Amino acid sequence: MCGIAGLFRPGGADESLLAGYAGRMTEALAHRGPDASGFWTLAEAGIAFGHRRLSILDLSAAGAQPMRSACGRFTVTFNGEIYNHLDIRAELEAAGAAPNWRGHSDTETLLAAVKQWGVAATLQRMIGMFALGLWDAEARTLTLARDRFGEKPLYYGWSGADLVFGSELKALAAHPDWAPSIDRAALTAFMRYSYVPAPASIWSGIRKLPPGSFVTFGADAMPGSLPPPQAYWSLRDQVVAAQHTRFSDEREATDELERLLSVAVKRQCLSDVPLGAFLSGGIDSSTIVALMQAQASQPVRTFSIGFAEGAYNEAEDARKVAAHLGTAHTDLYVDAKTAMDVVPKLPRMYDEPFADSSQIPTHLVSQLARQHVTVALSGDAGDELFGGYNRHVWGGALQARFGRMPAPLRRAMAVLLGAIAPEPADTIFKVLQPLLPARLKVRHPGDQVAKLARMIGADSFDEMYRSLCSIDGDPARTVLAGNESRSWAFEEMMQVGVDLDPLDRMTLADSLSYLSDDILQKVDRAAMAVALETRVPFLDKDVVEFAARVPTRMKVREGRGKWLVRQVLDRHVPAELIDRPKTGFSIPLDGWLRGPLKSWAGDLLSPARLKRQGLFEPRRVEKMFGEHLSGRHNHAYWLWNVLIAEAWHDSWVAAR
């Protein structure tokens, strides 16, 4: 995994100018690739590539980038891993199309494949995570491409006369002509979701390339022009097509999931540097680690983070799973101060407002792992693919039950439930916990009651789903001059064209946006800030296409999610080590904002300051902060959105 950057000035430019700009942009990504840097320019075409290398495969100079093809036609700057590149090499060799290989890097394989099959066909063959910029000297075109699920980030847009692109926004901001304005629609979307959904970025005119797509710019490209990306693979199409090819035999489905995940783990354990895994002790990470250990000749290195607050601590659970599997486990208990010391780093770590508070423990566990390994596998994406969130378990059933009620009665019940303060709800559920069946035990009942209120009050299934995913249900009231635009994921859902089961609809929507724009970006920035490569076996192409064929009854059953994944895990880990309420990788944010973070939050949220910044409606923020401090309501996530945006503004706008 690395950092890439580049610029394209159609018509050509001075070589020293191109090299200087590319150098500045690439240097901004030094944290992503501390092992080496490289540059390439072609003055007559106005193209320049930069690359920061984190050496994972082929540590020799033969793997250095930017890299030219053996024929000299193509040059690439590439970030990521192609897990099946050896299979692609074998296919090239069988066709007599392989060059005299200079090394064993996947980047060299990529270039040979593009020469043989072209860009689209090569991307369709690739299984991996990646973002790339490719120059075709014959066609005089620049192509940008991104992996199927958006594991690797890629931003692009115009800065003056130059088309600029990079792994992170800080690379684009290093261009001398960088001068964009805040996109108010993107800020509004951020307040709703805690992230900015693709294709938007926080800056007007700067885009994220959607997952599973590529975009090409020719020598006649005009400043400001952004042609529509072309899809080379579609999760939406996979889910729709799979409606008629569902598994019926549970044993067959379990065997096939274990086989495919085992293959994915084997592919992703390919590395020339030390490798390990994150282990929370939950279903997904435990499954990945179990399959890693089953194939390993020595104990797998595993890592977890613990908190003193019991409701947020999974370290003990992870330790038990690690002991059963025989891994070489390392955990670290962090106090509030250690976690809060990460907060000032967040605006520069993420470059645009990003407020999933699990970014803090994710960064800390990455920091811990990096002391021992350079690559870590994770259990991310299991929830989105196999129905692991509470909304997946409850959503369809509650909509069916309450949807038949008269609207006034539903809304009255929603208001009643919404008025319950989080602390009393937590206390009541804590007392009742020993009496409740496992499917009704939750770690943060106060938050779940609030979600239930939103579900009951919705007038349609799509409205219910959107409300469950919304931190701010009416963000245009919060953002000054705020408005909402349609995201790439929204457009994809609008084109589904068939009636999907509610669970299929939710998991598809989650995979298109929440997974791509939140989970994967959170992990990428948190880990790459310490030069740790992360890999996600659940996002192997074959596993994802298999998941689309799994019927809903094998995903959610008897009030529990990820039923099929549990069947695989049960073959390796006793159920009693896994059966417990879902925690999520979270922090006690509500208490911190009333305690150790109160002064910091109060400074950022002062009415005078908010008025001066001009981002948010000061009276609305003051009301929400007051209600939170009193304990009447838990507005922690809403306030965290505002706080992160204000801190980002200080770092990226006010400081300019």
URNORZI-V256610 format. One line per field, one symbol per residue. phi: phi as a letter, one per 30 degrees, with the letter a starting at -180 (. if undefined). psi: psi as a letter, one per 30 degrees, with the letter a starting at -180 (. if undefined). burial: b if it has 16 or more other C-alpha atoms within 10 Angstrom, else e. Layout:
phi: ???
psi: ???
burial: ???
//
This chain:
phi: .bbbaabbcejjaddddeddddddddddceddbddabbbbbbddcicbcbacccdbchddddcdbebcdddidcbbcbbkbcdcddddeddddddicdddedabdddddeddddddciddddedddclbababbccdddhbcccbbdecidcdacalcbidcdcbadbdddddddecdadcddddddddeddcibcddcdbdcdicccddeibbbbccdcdcejdbdddcdcabdeddddddecbddccdddddedddddddddddedddacbebbadbcjdddddddddddddcccbeddbbbcbbddedcccdddddddddddiddcbbbdccededdddedddeddcibebbdddeddddddddddddbbcbbdbceiddddcicdedddceddddddddddeeddddddddddddddddeddddddddedcddedcdbdbdeddddddddddddcbdddddddddcdcdbddddddhdaccddeddddddceibdceeddddddddddbedddceddededddddchcdcbbedceedddddedcddddcccbhibdheddddddedbbeeddcdaddcidbbddddddcbdcdddddddcdeddddddicbdeddddddddddddidbcceddddedddddddeedccddd
psi: kaklllljjkfllkeeeeeeeeeeeeffgeffifellllkljeffhkkklkkkjkekiflffglllkkleffekkkkkkakjfgfeeeeeeeeffggkljkfahlfeeeeeeeeeefleeeeeffkjaklklkkkjfefhkkkklllefhekljklakjbgkkkllflffeeffkfgjhllkjeeeeeeeeefgljkkgllfkkfklkkllgllkkklfgkkkfkjlklkkfkjeeeeeeeffghkkfkeeeeeeeeeeeeeeeeeefgjkglkkalkjffaeeeeeeeeeeefflflkkklklkllejefgkgeeeeeeeeeefhljkklkkkleeeefffeffeefefflkjgjfffefeeeeeeeeffelfkkklglfeeeegiflefeefeeeeeeeffflkeeeeeeeeeeeffkleeeeeeeeeefeffklefgklfieeeeeeeeeeeefkfleeeeeeeffkejfifffekkhllklkleeeeeefgefljkkeeeeeeeeeeedeeefdeeeeeeeeeffghkkkkjefgkeeeeeeeffklefgekkhgklheeeeeeefffkkeffejlkkelillieeeeffcfgeeeeeefgkeeeeeeegeljeeeeeeeeeeeeffeljgeeeeeeeeeeeeeeeefeff.
burial: bbbbbbbbbbeebebeebbebbbbbbbbbbbbbbeebbbbbbbebbbbbbbbbbbbbbbeeebbbbbbbbeeebbbbbbbbbbbbeebbeebeeeeebeeeebbbbbbbbbbbbbeeebbebbeebbbbbbbbbbbeeebbbbbbbbbbbbbbbbbbbbeebbbbbbbbbbbbbbeeeeeeebbbbbbbbbbbbbbbbbbbbbbbbbbbbbbbbbbbebebeeeebeebebbbebbebbbebbeebbeeeeebbeebbebbbbbbbbbbebeeebbbbbbbbbbbbbbbbbbbeeeeebbbbbbbbbeeeebbbbbbbbebbeebebebbbeeeeeeeeeeeeeebbbbbbbbbbbbbbbbbbbbbbbbbeebbbbbbbbbbbbbbbbbbbbbbbbebbeebbeeeeeebbebbbebbebbbbebbeebbeeeeeeeeeebbbbbbbbbbbbbbbbbbeebeebbbbbbbbbbebbebbbebbbeebbbeebeeeeeeeeebbbbbbbbbbbbbbbbbbbbbbbbbbbbbbbbbbbbbbbbebbbbbbbbbbebbbeeebbbbbbbbbbbebbeeebbebebeebbbebbbebbeebeeebeebbebeebeeeebbbbeebbebbeebbebebbbbbbbbbbbbbbbbbebeeeee
//
